[in-house]
Amino acid sequence: MDLHVKKFKVRYQGQDYGPGTVIYGVPDDIAKELINGSNGAIEALPDRQPVAETANQDEKQSGKNKIKASDDTALPSVDPSSTVK
């Protein structure tokens, strides 16, 4: 479970986490204890999706939005030497 530190500092496994930081990979039983004892200073974040799944979703969505460039919409070719003064 991932935890978001909203205020104050939290020391977890020898590392300090300040307001606005996220503590990744905390075991569920420890996370629940931290949340219950924090009086609202720590909140649980929703579960993250694996990276592979989000990459596949992005590819599917971008494939739908692709526009094929035809000759009339493409930019004309430019000679770089003629554009330099």
C-alpha positions in Angstrom: 0.0 0.0 0.0 1.2 3.5 -0.7 0.8 6.3 1.8 0.6 10.1 1.3 2.0 12.2 4.2 -0.3 15.2 4.4 1.3 17.0 7.4 4.1 16.6 9.9 7.1 14.3 9.4 6.9 10.5 9.4 10.0 8.3 10.1 9.6 4.9 8.4 12.5 2.4 8.1 15.0 5.0 9.1 14.0 7.6 6.5 12.1 10.8 7.1 9.1 11.7 5.0 7.7 15.2 5.1 4.4 16.8 4.0 3.5 16.0 0.4 5.7 12.9 0.1 4.6 9.4 -0.7 5.8 6.3 1.1 5.7 3.4 -1.4 5.2 -0.3 -0.7 4.2 -0.3 3.0 2.8 -3.6 4.1 -1.0 -3.4 4.6 -1.0 -4.2 8.4 1.6 -1.5 9.1 -0.1 1.0 6.8 -3.4 0.6 8.6 -1.8 1.2 12.0 0.0 4.3 10.7 -3.3 5.7 9.2 -5.3 5.0 12.3 -2.8 6.6 14.6 -2.1 9.6 12.5 -5.3 11.6 13.1 -5.6 12.4 9.4 -2.0 13.3 8.8 -1.5 10.2 6.6 -3.8 8.8 4.0 -3.9 5.7 1.9 -3.5 6.1 -1.9 -5.4 4.0 -4.4 -3.6 0.9 -5.8 -1.3 1.6 -8.8 -1.7 -0.2 -12.1 1.3 -2.0 -13.4 3.3 0.0 -16.0 2.8 -2.6 -18.8 -1.0 -2.2 -18.6 -0.9 1.6 -18.8 1.5 1.4 -21.7 -0.8 -0.9 -23.7 -3.8 1.4 -23.0 -1.8 4.4 -24.2 -0.9 2.6 -27.4 -4.6 1.7 -28.0 -5.7 5.3 -27.5 -3.0 6.8 -29.6 -3.8 4.4 -32.4 -7.3 5.7 -32.5 -6.2 9.3 -32.7 -3.6 8.9 -35.4 -4.1 10.9 -38.6 -2.5 9.9 -41.8 -0.6 12.7 -43.4 -1.5 13.0 -47.1 0.5 15.0 -49.7 -1.7 18.0 -49.5 -1.4 18.4 -45.7 2.4 17.7 -45.5 4.9 20.6 -45.3 6.8 21.4 -48.4 10.5 20.5 -48.6 12.9 23.3 -47.8 16.5 23.7 -48.9 18.4 24.8 -45.7 21.2 26.5 -47.6 18.7 28.9 -49.4 17.2 29.9 -46.0 20.6 31.1 -44.6 21.6 34.7 -45.4 
